[in-house]
C-alpha cells in the first residue's frame, strides 16, 4: 500500500469513526475530509503527531463528542450542523481572541460581559436566530465540547496545510465559556 493510499485510508477511517452515530448532516464529514492535513507539505514532525492523534481512541472519542455537540447545536438552532456554523464560530472566536489580547479583558468584567454579549448576538444573527437563554445554553454546550487535543490537532492541520491563524482559538474558547457562565 502506498503512503498516499495509507494516508487516505487513515483519514477516512478517522472521519467515518467520529461521525458514526451522530446526527450531523452530510456537510460535516465532507468538510472534515476537505480540511484534513495534506502531508505532502514539508511538515514531517507535524504529520507524525497528527497520525498519532488520528489513531488514538481517546482523541477519536473527543472529536466524536465535538461532532455530536455540533449536530445537537445545529438541531437546537433549527438547522443541520454544518461547516458553515463551525466556520462562523471560528471567525467570531478569532475576533474575540484579538479583542481580549488587545485589552487584557477579564470575562467577568463589565467590558468582558459586554463583549461576550455582542459576540453571542452576532453569532445568533449570523445563524438567523435570536440571542435567547436557550441559544446561549446550546452555544455553551458546543463550546464546552472542545478541548486542548482538538485545538492542537487543528493547529497542526493549519501548519501542514498552510492556513494562517487557524487553530488558535483555545484561549478565546475558554474565555468565552467563562464569560457565559458568570
Beta strands, then each sheet from edge to edge (+ up, - down):
end
